Amino acid sequence: MQLARQISGEQLPFRRRLTTQNESSEHLAKSLHLNKRQVEEMEDDELTEKLETVLLEKIHNGDRQALFQLGQLYFELGKYEKARTFFERAAENDDYQAIFQLGVIYYDGLHGHSDCAKALGYMQRIIEADPKKVDHLTHAACYNIGRAYLQGYGCKQSDELAEKFWLIAADDGNPNASIKAQSALGLFYSREDHLDLKKAFYWHSEACGNNNLESQGALGVMYQNGLGVKQDASAAFVCLREAASRGNVYAMGNLVSHYYKRKFYTKCMELAARVAMFDDVDQIAKETDCLPCFISKGISMAAFYYARCLHLGLGVQKNEAEAKKYYSRSFEFDSDVCAKLQNITQHGII
């Protein structure tokens, strides 16, 4: 259940997002009735204030689209209560992007308190709408509904309905569908109660092909251990190395293990020493969109192997006192991973 609780929501697809950071200078200049040079010379705070003023004026003059745009500006500035107010006004005019954002705000309680049942209602309103009006939102909404059923928030918990909506959201690997749903299905079919490793491998492959970082690391582990696919050390190494280079901490931990088992102790020690010092799991999860539980496992693995190198003087000067600190750090981040590694150490496997 820990994994289910940690699965994050799908965010608003890119169409009609509005921020001063990702809008082109030309588009902002047109919106603000300025020239491109004037926009590029303005500070972010000044630009935001100007944009806010323009949108409020448009709303005053009856521009319904500006209701969503101003709500989105406040949303991306972290002013969620203000965002909610304008999204609700836009939702009265069936602005489905505003409806989607209200679902996000209420589900995650961004404005101070959550109302998962209300959030679920907003997402269901999207999938029940005219497909022509919500084509770019349907996959993301289905993913979020599936997440709600898996977690049992705002509805009766149901793995079957979670699977149903995620399959719709994943759309057989469509790169324009919900890639988070594709990765989530890989995790779903790896759980003991729904274990089907061939399906897990299939969905992680689809998600990885669509650039999902979590699934790229998962594929490396599956190739490494022959889970749902024939064991392939070369493919495992490629997946783990590339995922690690992109910030997947679980892949880093498994890459440390790969180096250790092949007696590349210097490479093992150098990577393990760096990863073992990672500390802010939640911030890493936010930056990489990887699950906190797997980030903790990656740090635990790295800390254990670094302790092992220090304990035996492999690739680094022997230091048993320092090794004890890192054995403890491994246990701190994931006691199960630490216990498993300790067990195979005692049996002479590593």
C-alpha positions in Angstrom: 0.0 0.0 0.0 3.0 2.3 0.5 3.7 2.2 -3.2 0.0 3.0 -4.1 0.0 6.0 -1.8 3.2 7.4 -3.3 2.1 7.3 -6.9 1.7 10.9 -8.1 -1.0 12.4 -10.2 -1.0 13.3 -13.9 -0.6 17.0 -14.5 -2.4 19.2 -17.1 -1.3 18.3 -20.6 0.6 21.2 -22.2 -2.0 22.7 -24.4 -2.9 26.2 -23.1 -0.6 26.3 -20.2 0.5 29.8 -19.2 3.6 30.8 -17.4 6.1 33.7 -17.9 8.9 31.1 -17.9 7.7 28.8 -20.7 5.8 31.2 -23.0 7.8 32.5 -25.9 8.8 36.2 -25.9 6.8 36.8 -29.0 3.6 35.3 -27.6 3.9 37.2 -24.3 4.7 40.4 -26.2 1.5 40.0 -28.2 -0.6 39.3 -25.0 0.8 42.3 -23.2 0.8 44.7 -26.2 4.6 45.2 -25.9 7.4 44.4 -28.2 9.7 41.4 -27.8 12.6 43.4 -26.5 10.5 45.0 -23.8 9.4 41.6 -22.6 12.9 40.1 -22.5 14.2 43.1 -20.5 11.5 42.8 -17.8 12.1 40.9 -14.5 9.9 37.9 -13.8 8.0 39.6 -11.0 7.3 42.7 -13.2 6.3 40.5 -16.1 3.9 38.5 -13.9 2.3 41.6 -12.5 1.8 43.0 -16.0 0.3 39.7 -17.2 -2.0 39.6 -14.2 -3.2 43.1 -14.9 -3.9 42.4 -18.6 -5.8 39.2 -17.8 -8.0 40.9 -15.1 -8.8 43.6 -17.7 -9.8 40.9 -20.2 -12.0 39.2 -17.6 -13.7 42.5 -16.9 -14.4 42.9 -20.6 -16.0 39.4 -20.7 -13.2 37.3 -22.0 -14.1 33.8 -20.7 -10.8 32.2 -21.8 -8.9 34.7 -19.5 -10.6 33.1 -16.5 -8.6 29.9 -17.1 -5.5 31.7 -18.1 -5.4 33.8 -14.9 -6.2 30.7 -12.8 -3.4 28.9 -14.5 -1.0 31.8 -13.8 -1.9 31.7 -10.1 -1.6 27.8 -10.1 1.9 27.9 -11.5 2.9 30.6 -9.0 1.7 28.4 -6.2 -1.3 30.7 -5.3 -3.7 27.8 -5.2 -6.6 29.5 -3.5 -6.7 32.3 -6.0 -6.3 29.7 -8.8 -9.2 27.7 -7.5 -11.5 30.8 -7.5 -10.8 31.5 -11.2 -10.9 27.9 -12.2 -14.3 27.5 -10.6 -15.6 30.6 -12.5 -14.2 29.1 -15.7 -15.7 25.7 -15.0 -19.1 27.3 -14.9 -18.6 27.9 -18.7 -17.5 24.2 -19.2 -13.8 25.1 -19.5 -12.5 21.5 -19.2 -8.9 22.5 -18.6 -10.1 24.5 -15.6 -12.2 21.5 -14.5 -9.1 19.2 -14.7 -7.1 21.7 -12.6 -9.8 21.8 -10.0 -9.5 18.0 -9.8 -5.8 18.3 -9.2 -6.2 21.0 -6.5 -8.9 19.2 -4.6 -7.3 15.7 -4.8 -3.9 16.9 -3.5 -5.3 19.5 -1.2 -3.1 22.2 -2.7 -5.3 25.0 -1.4 -5.3 23.8 2.2 -7.6 20.8 2.4 -8.3 17.8 0.2 -11.7 16.6 -1.1 -11.0 13.5 -3.1 -14.6 12.7 -3.8 -15.1 16.2 -5.4 -11.8 15.8 -7.2 -12.9 12.4 -8.6 -16.2 14.1 -9.8 -14.3 16.7 -11.7 -12.2 14.0 -13.5 -15.3 11.9 -14.3 -16.9 15.1 -15.7 -14.1 15.2 -18.2 -14.3 11.6 -19.5 -18.1 12.0 -19.8 -17.9 15.1 -21.9 -17.9 15.4 -25.7 -14.7 13.7 -26.8 -14.0 16.5 -29.3 -13.8 19.0 -26.5 -11.6 16.9 -24.2 -9.4 14.8 -26.5 -6.2 16.1 -25.0 -7.4 15.6 -21.4 -9.1 12.2 -21.5 -6.0 10.0 -21.0 -4.7 12.1 -18.1 -8.1 12.2 -16.4 -8.4 8.4 -16.8 -5.0 8.0 -15.2 -6.0 10.2 -12.2 -9.3 8.3 -11.8 -7.3 5.0 -11.8 -5.0 6.4 -9.2 -8.0 7.3 -7.0 -9.4 3.8 -7.2 -6.0 2.3 -6.4 -5.6 4.5 -3.4 -9.2 4.4 -2.3 -9.4 8.1 -2.0 -12.8 9.6 -2.7 -14.2 6.2 -3.7 -14.2 2.6 -2.6 -10.7 1.0 -3.2 -10.7 -1.2 -6.3 -7.6 -2.6 -8.0 -9.8 -3.8 -10.9 -11.1 -0.3 -11.6 -7.7 1.1 -11.2 -6.4 -1.4 -13.8 -9.4 -0.6 -16.1 -8.8 3.1 -16.2 -5.1 2.8 -16.4 -5.4 0.6 -19.5 -7.6 3.2 -21.1 -5.2 6.0 -20.1 -2.1 4.0 -21.4 -3.8 3.4 -24.8 -1.5 0.5 -25.8 1.7 2.5 -25.5 0.5 5.6 -27.5 3.1 8.3 -26.9 0.4 10.9 -26.8 -1.5 9.0 -24.1 -0.7 8.9 -20.4 2.9 7.7 -20.1 2.5 7.7 -16.3 -0.3 5.1 -16.8 2.1 3.0 -18.9 4.7 3.1 -16.1 2.1 2.6 -13.4 0.9 -0.6 -15.1 4.4 -1.9 -15.1 4.5 -1.4 -11.3 0.9 -2.8 -11.0 1.8 -6.1 -12.6 4.9 -6.4 -10.5 2.9 -6.5 -7.3 2.4 -9.9 -5.6 -1.4 -9.7 -5.8 -1.4 -9.0 -9.6 1.9 -10.6 -10.5 2.4 -10.9 -14.3 6.0 -10.1 -15.1 5.6 -10.4 -18.9 2.9 -7.7 -18.7 5.1 -5.7 -16.4 8.0 -5.9 -18.8 5.7 -4.9 -21.7 4.4 -1.8 -20.0 7.8 -0.7 -18.7 9.1 -1.1 -22.2 6.3 1.0 -23.7 6.8 3.7 -21.0 10.6 3.6 -21.4 10.2 4.0 -25.2 8.2 7.1 -24.3 11.0 8.5 -22.2 9.7 7.5 -18.7 12.6 7.6 -16.3 11.1 5.3 -13.6 10.5 2.6 -16.2 13.9 2.8 -17.7 15.4 1.9 -14.3 12.8 -0.8 -13.8 13.7 -2.4 -17.2 17.4 -2.4 -16.2 16.5 -4.4 -13.0 14.3 -6.8 -15.0 17.0 -7.5 -17.6 19.5 -7.9 -14.8 17.5 -10.5 -12.9 15.6 -12.1 -15.8 12.2 -10.9 -14.7 9.6 -11.2 -17.4 12.4 -11.4 -20.0 15.5 -13.4 -20.7 18.4 -12.3 -18.5 20.6 -9.9 -20.5 23.5 -8.3 -18.6 24.4 -6.0 -21.5 20.8 -4.6 -21.9 20.6 -4.3 -18.1 23.8 -2.2 -18.0 22.7 0.1 -20.8 19.3 0.7 -19.1 20.8 1.3 -15.7 23.6 3.5 -16.9 21.3 5.7 -19.0 18.6 5.9 -16.2 21.3 6.7 -13.6 22.7 9.5 -15.9 19.2 11.0 -16.0 18.8 11.0 -12.2 17.1 7.7 -11.4 18.5 6.9 -7.9 17.2 3.3 -7.9 19.1 2.7 -11.1 22.2 4.2 -9.5 22.0 1.8 -6.6 21.6 -1.2 -8.9 24.5 0.1 -11.0 26.7 0.2 -7.9 25.7 -3.5 -7.4 26.6 -4.2 -11.0 30.1 -2.7 -10.6 30.7 -4.5 -7.3 29.8 -7.9 -8.5 32.1 -7.5 -11.5 34.9 -6.3 -9.2 35.0 -2.8 -10.7 35.7 -1.6 -7.2 36.9 1.9 -8.0 33.8 2.7 -10.1 31.6 1.1 -7.5 33.1 3.1 -4.7 33.0 6.4 -6.5 29.3 6.1 -7.5 28.3 4.6 -4.1 30.0 7.3 -2.1 28.1 10.0 -4.0 24.7 8.3 -3.9 25.1 7.3 -0.3 25.1 11.0 0.7 21.8 11.8 -1.0 19.4 12.9 1.7 16.3 14.7 0.6 14.1 11.9 -0.9 11.0 14.0 -1.4 13.0 16.7 -3.3 14.6 14.0 -5.6 11.1 12.6 -6.2 9.8 16.0 -7.2 12.7 16.6 -9.6 12.7 13.2 -11.2 9.1 12.0 -10.8 10.4 8.8 -9.4 8.7 7.1 -6.5 10.2 7.9 -3.0 10.2 4.3 -1.9 12.5 3.3 -4.8 14.7 6.4 -4.3 15.2 5.2 -0.7 16.0 1.7 -1.9 18.7 3.1 -4.2 20.3 5.1 -1.5 20.2 2.1 0.8 21.9 -0.1 -1.7 24.6 2.5 -2.4 25.3 3.0 1.3 25.6 -0.7 1.9 28.0 -1.3 -0.9 30.1 1.8 0.0 30.2 0.4 3.6 31.3 -3.0 2.1 34.1 -1.3 0.2 35.3 0.6 3.3 35.0 -2.6 5.4 37.2 -4.6 3.1 39.4 -1.8 1.6 38.1 -2.4 -1.9 38.8 0.6 -4.2 39.3 2.8 -1.1 41.4 2.7 2.1 40.0 0.3 4.7 38.1 2.1 7.4 35.9 -0.1 9.6 34.6 2.7 11.8 33.4 4.6 8.7 31.9 1.4 7.3 29.7 1.1 10.3 28.3 4.5 9.7 27.3 3.6 6.2 25.8 0.2 7.2 23.6 2.2 9.6 22.7 4.6 6.9 21.7 1.8 4.6 19.4 0.5 7.3 18.0 4.0 7.9 16.9 4.4 4.3 15.5 0.9 3.7 15.8 -1.8 6.4 14.5 -4.5 4.0 17.2 -3.8 1.4 19.8 -3.6 4.1 18.8 -6.9 5.6 18.7 -8.6 2.2 22.2 -7.4 1.4 23.4 -8.4 4.8 22.0 -11.9 4.3 23.7 -12.5 1.0 26.9 -11.1 2.4 26.8 -13.7 5.2 26.3 -16.4 2.6 29.4 -15.3 0.7 27.4 -14.1 -2.4 29.0 -10.6 -2.2 
